Amino acid sequence: MIKSLVAKYKTLFVFGAVRQSLKPFLLHNIILYMSNPTFVIDCDDKRNEYIYAMLEKRGFGVIKMAFDNIFDAEGRYIFLFAPAARITIETAERLPKGSKIFCTDCCNNEVKRKLKKERRVSVFNYFDDENLAVRNAMLTAEGVLAKIIIETDRSIAGLNVLVLGGGRVGKCVAASLRNNGSSVSIVTRRADEYALIPLFADVAYSFEEVDKILHSFDVIINTVPSKILNKKRLSLLKKHCFVLDLASKPGGVDSDAASKLRINAAAYLNVPGKIAPKSAAEILLDSILKRVFVEIQ
């Protein structure tokens, strides 16, 4: 039965008909039949704990990642590192040749060269999958709404909010806030984004205008990974303004200045894994299996 399904869907795949239409249960059966991979999973991350359980339930071979793991074959292992993990030279040298690894900007150029040339390891960045990145941004937006309510003791409805940055996360956050009754302004550097802003926010500004508008907002959310909100700009904020920094390190808010000015400012990273790890795991696993299937082809 599975042989006939594999033959049918491999033929369809050549003509581009299968990538979007494969159902999850069929996809994982085909991968099992064609490659019999074993997943080695870094369970230090809550999302990966859920992925381990889901793969095990579907019949895949699974191993919890540990320093004393022993690998008995080349080319059959798929390593799922925690999204925030870093891979060292020592770790790279222990990976079986021909393996596949999933991570997020997990290694420097030296490690990448060793993985590719010496170990023949294929490296996949989780967030090179646009579908995953957008769905992850939507989870982040849900977490942002919850965080604002907790930190301000106020409803989302009626807040005047500024979002710094018009990328995936900025757009999703702005849209979620507006859909829940906030008045939302967004700041972007890209001129081509202005035509799209009405879909996500009420008003658009350039970064050159930021200093003139900061005093107007109850909540400011930063998604830009550079020090946008320095001491000078923080001094312009409302007394009770809440500042939420979603940007990756080093972040976009001068936290020392915020503390001295007694501004309620919080860094909020890896939001999906904190507020909805099971849903985040489902999104990650869906992406991983589809990309493994494409690689097998």
C-alpha positions as CSV (number, residue, x, y, z in Angstrom):
1,M,0.0,0.0,0.0
2,I,2.7,2.5,1.0
3,K,4.8,1.5,-2.0
4,S,2.0,2.4,-4.4
5,L,1.4,5.7,-2.5
6,V,5.1,6.5,-2.7
7,A,5.2,5.8,-6.5
8,K,2.1,7.9,-7.1
9,Y,3.2,10.9,-5.0
10,K,6.8,10.9,-6.3
11,T,5.5,11.2,-9.8
12,L,3.1,14.0,-8.8
13,F,5.9,15.8,-7.0
14,V,8.0,16.1,-10.2
15,F,5.2,18.2,-11.6
16,G,4.9,20.3,-8.5
17,A,1.5,19.0,-7.6
18,V,2.2,17.5,-4.2
19,R,4.1,20.1,-2.1
20,Q,1.0,21.9,-0.8
21,S,-1.5,19.1,-0.9
22,L,0.2,16.4,1.1
23,K,-1.6,15.6,4.3
24,P,0.5,15.3,7.4
25,F,-0.3,11.6,8.0
26,L,0.6,10.7,4.4
27,L,3.7,12.8,4.5
28,H,5.2,11.2,7.5
29,N,4.4,7.6,6.2
30,I,6.3,8.4,3.0
31,I,9.3,9.7,4.9
32,L,9.3,6.7,7.1
33,Y,9.2,4.3,4.1
34,M,11.8,6.1,2.0
35,S,14.5,7.0,4.5
36,N,13.8,5.6,8.0
37,P,15.4,8.6,9.7
38,T,16.2,8.8,13.4
39,F,15.6,12.2,15.0
40,V,18.0,13.3,17.7
41,I,16.3,16.0,19.7
42,D,17.6,18.7,22.1
43,C,14.9,18.5,24.8
44,D,16.2,21.5,26.8
45,D,13.6,23.5,24.9
46,K,9.9,22.9,25.8
47,R,9.0,23.0,22.1
48,N,11.3,20.2,21.4
49,E,9.9,18.1,24.2
50,Y,6.6,18.3,22.4
51,I,8.2,17.5,19.0
52,Y,9.9,14.4,20.6
53,A,6.5,13.1,21.8
54,M,4.7,13.9,18.5
55,L,7.4,12.1,16.4
56,E,7.4,9.1,18.7
57,K,3.6,8.9,18.4
58,R,3.9,8.9,14.6
59,G,6.4,6.0,14.6
60,F,9.6,7.8,14.0
61,G,12.9,6.8,15.7
62,V,13.7,9.4,18.4
63,I,16.7,9.9,20.7
64,K,17.1,12.6,23.3
65,M,20.3,14.6,22.6
66,A,23.0,13.9,25.1
67,F,26.8,14.2,25.3
68,D,27.3,10.5,25.4
69,N,25.1,9.7,22.4
70,I,26.6,6.9,20.2
71,F,25.6,6.9,16.5
72,D,25.9,3.7,14.5
73,A,25.4,4.9,10.9
74,E,26.1,7.7,8.5
75,G,23.3,9.7,6.8
76,R,20.3,8.6,8.8
77,Y,20.2,11.1,11.7
78,I,18.3,14.4,11.8
79,F,19.4,16.6,14.7
80,L,16.8,19.1,16.0
81,F,18.6,21.7,18.1
82,A,16.8,24.1,20.3
83,P,16.1,27.3,18.3
84,A,18.4,29.3,20.6
85,A,21.2,26.7,20.7
86,R,24.8,27.3,19.5
87,I,26.9,24.5,17.9
88,T,30.6,24.4,18.8
89,I,33.5,22.9,17.0
90,E,33.4,20.0,19.5
91,T,29.8,19.3,18.8
92,A,30.3,19.5,15.0
93,E,33.1,16.9,15.2
94,R,30.8,14.5,16.9
95,L,28.0,14.6,14.4
96,P,27.7,11.6,12.1
97,K,28.7,12.3,8.5
98,G,25.8,13.0,6.1
99,S,23.5,14.1,8.9
100,K,20.9,16.9,8.7
101,I,20.6,19.5,11.4
102,F,17.9,22.1,12.1
103,C,18.8,25.2,14.2
104,T,18.6,29.0,14.1
105,D,21.8,30.8,13.2
106,C,23.5,28.2,15.3
107,C,27.1,28.4,14.3
108,N,29.9,30.6,13.1
109,N,31.6,30.4,9.7
110,E,34.3,28.1,11.0
111,V,31.8,25.6,12.3
112,K,29.8,25.8,9.1
113,R,32.8,25.0,7.0
114,K,33.6,21.9,9.1
115,L,30.0,20.7,9.0
116,K,29.8,21.1,5.2
117,K,33.2,20.0,4.0
118,E,34.4,17.5,6.6
119,R,31.2,16.1,7.9
120,R,29.0,16.5,4.8
121,V,26.2,17.8,7.2
122,S,23.3,19.7,5.7
123,V,22.3,22.7,7.9
124,F,18.7,24.0,7.9
125,N,17.7,27.3,9.5
126,Y,14.2,26.9,11.0
127,F,13.3,30.4,9.9
128,D,14.3,30.1,6.3
129,D,10.8,28.7,5.9
130,E,8.6,31.7,5.3
131,N,5.4,29.9,6.3
132,L,7.0,29.0,9.6
133,A,8.3,32.5,10.2
134,V,4.9,34.1,9.6
135,R,3.0,31.6,11.7
136,N,5.6,32.1,14.5
137,A,5.1,35.9,14.2
138,M,1.3,35.3,14.7
139,L,2.0,33.4,17.9
140,T,4.3,36.2,19.0
141,A,1.5,38.7,18.5
142,E,-0.8,36.7,20.8
143,G,1.9,36.7,23.5
144,V,2.4,40.5,23.1
145,L,-1.3,41.1,23.8
146,A,-1.2,39.0,27.0
147,K,2.0,40.7,28.1
148,I,0.6,44.2,27.6
149,I,-2.5,43.4,29.7
150,I,-0.4,41.9,32.5
151,E,2.1,44.9,32.6
152,T,-0.4,47.7,32.3
153,D,-3.5,46.4,34.0
154,R,-5.5,47.7,31.1
155,S,-7.5,46.3,28.3
156,I,-6.1,46.3,24.8
157,A,-9.1,48.2,23.6
158,G,-8.5,52.0,23.7
159,L,-4.7,51.9,24.0
160,N,-2.6,54.1,21.8
161,V,0.2,51.9,20.6
162,L,3.4,52.5,18.5
163,V,5.1,49.6,16.8
164,L,8.7,50.2,15.7
165,G,9.5,48.1,12.6
166,G,7.4,46.9,9.8
167,G,8.7,43.3,9.4
168,R,6.7,40.1,9.9
169,V,6.5,40.5,13.6
170,G,5.7,44.2,13.5
171,K,2.9,43.6,11.0
172,C,1.4,40.8,13.0
173,V,1.6,42.6,16.3
174,A,0.1,45.8,14.8
175,A,-2.8,43.9,13.1
176,S,-3.6,42.0,16.4
177,L,-3.7,45.1,18.4
178,R,-5.9,47.0,16.0
179,N,-8.2,44.0,15.7
180,N,-8.7,44.2,19.4
181,G,-9.5,47.9,19.6
182,S,-6.1,49.7,19.9
183,S,-5.2,52.7,17.9
184,V,-2.0,51.6,16.2
185,S,0.8,53.5,14.5
186,I,3.8,51.8,12.9
187,V,7.2,53.1,12.0
188,T,9.1,51.7,9.0
189,R,12.2,52.5,7.0
190,R,10.9,51.0,3.8
191,A,9.1,53.3,1.4
192,D,7.4,50.4,-0.4
193,E,5.7,49.3,2.9
194,Y,3.7,52.5,3.1
195,A,1.1,51.3,0.7
196,L,0.5,48.2,2.8
197,I,0.3,49.9,6.2
198,P,-3.5,50.5,6.1
199,L,-3.9,46.7,6.3
200,F,-2.1,46.5,9.6
201,A,-2.2,49.9,11.3
202,D,-3.9,53.3,11.4
203,V,-1.0,55.6,10.8
204,A,2.5,55.1,9.3
205,Y,5.6,57.1,10.2
206,S,9.2,57.2,9.0
207,F,12.1,56.8,11.6
208,E,13.0,60.5,11.0
209,E,9.7,61.4,12.6
210,V,10.0,59.3,15.7
211,D,11.3,62.0,18.1
212,K,8.2,64.1,17.4
213,I,5.6,61.4,18.2
214,L,7.0,59.4,21.1
215,H,5.2,61.4,23.7
216,S,1.8,60.3,22.4
217,F,1.7,56.6,23.2
218,D,0.6,54.4,26.1
219,V,2.6,51.4,24.8
220,I,5.6,51.2,22.5
221,I,6.7,47.9,21.0
222,N,10.1,47.6,19.4
223,T,11.0,44.9,16.8
224,V,14.2,46.5,15.4
225,P,17.5,44.9,16.6
226,S,19.4,48.2,17.1
227,K,19.3,50.8,19.9
228,I,16.3,52.7,18.6
229,L,15.1,53.8,22.1
230,N,18.2,55.4,23.6
231,K,18.2,57.6,26.7
232,K,17.2,60.8,24.8
233,R,14.2,59.2,23.2
234,L,13.1,57.4,26.4
235,S,13.1,60.7,28.2
236,L,10.3,61.8,25.8
237,L,7.9,59.1,26.7
238,K,4.7,59.4,28.8
239,K,5.4,58.8,32.5
240,H,3.4,55.5,32.5
241,C,4.3,54.3,29.0
242,F,5.0,50.6,28.8
243,V,7.9,49.7,26.5
244,L,8.2,46.1,25.1
245,D,11.3,45.0,23.3
246,L,10.9,42.0,21.0
247,A,14.2,42.5,19.1
248,S,16.9,39.9,19.2
249,K,20.0,40.8,21.2
250,P,21.4,43.3,21.8
251,G,17.8,44.6,21.6
252,G,16.5,48.0,20.7
253,V,16.0,49.6,24.2
254,D,18.6,51.1,26.5
255,S,17.6,49.2,29.6
256,D,19.9,51.0,32.0
257,A,18.5,54.4,30.9
258,A,14.9,53.0,31.2
259,S,15.6,51.9,34.7
260,K,17.1,55.3,35.7
261,L,14.1,57.1,34.2
262,R,11.7,54.6,36.0
263,I,10.2,53.5,32.7
264,N,8.5,50.1,32.7
265,A,10.5,48.4,30.0
266,A,10.7,44.7,29.3
267,A,12.6,42.5,26.9
268,Y,10.5,39.7,25.6
269,L,12.3,37.1,23.5
270,N,11.4,33.7,22.2
271,V,7.7,34.5,22.8
272,P,6.1,31.4,21.1
273,G,8.2,29.0,23.1
274,K,7.1,30.8,26.3
275,I,3.4,31.3,25.8
276,A,2.4,28.5,23.5
277,P,5.1,25.9,23.3
278,K,2.8,23.1,22.1
279,S,1.4,25.2,19.2
280,A,4.9,26.4,18.4
281,A,6.1,22.8,18.3
282,E,3.4,21.8,15.9
283,I,4.4,24.6,13.5
284,L,8.1,23.7,13.7
285,L,7.4,20.0,13.1
286,D,5.2,20.7,10.2
287,S,8.0,22.7,8.6
288,I,10.7,20.1,9.4
289,L,8.8,17.2,7.9
290,K,8.0,19.0,4.7
291,R,11.6,20.1,4.3
292,V,13.0,16.7,5.0
293,F,10.7,15.2,2.4
294,V,11.8,17.8,-0.2
295,E,15.5,17.0,0.7
296,I,14.8,13.3,0.1
297,Q,13.5,14.0,-3.3
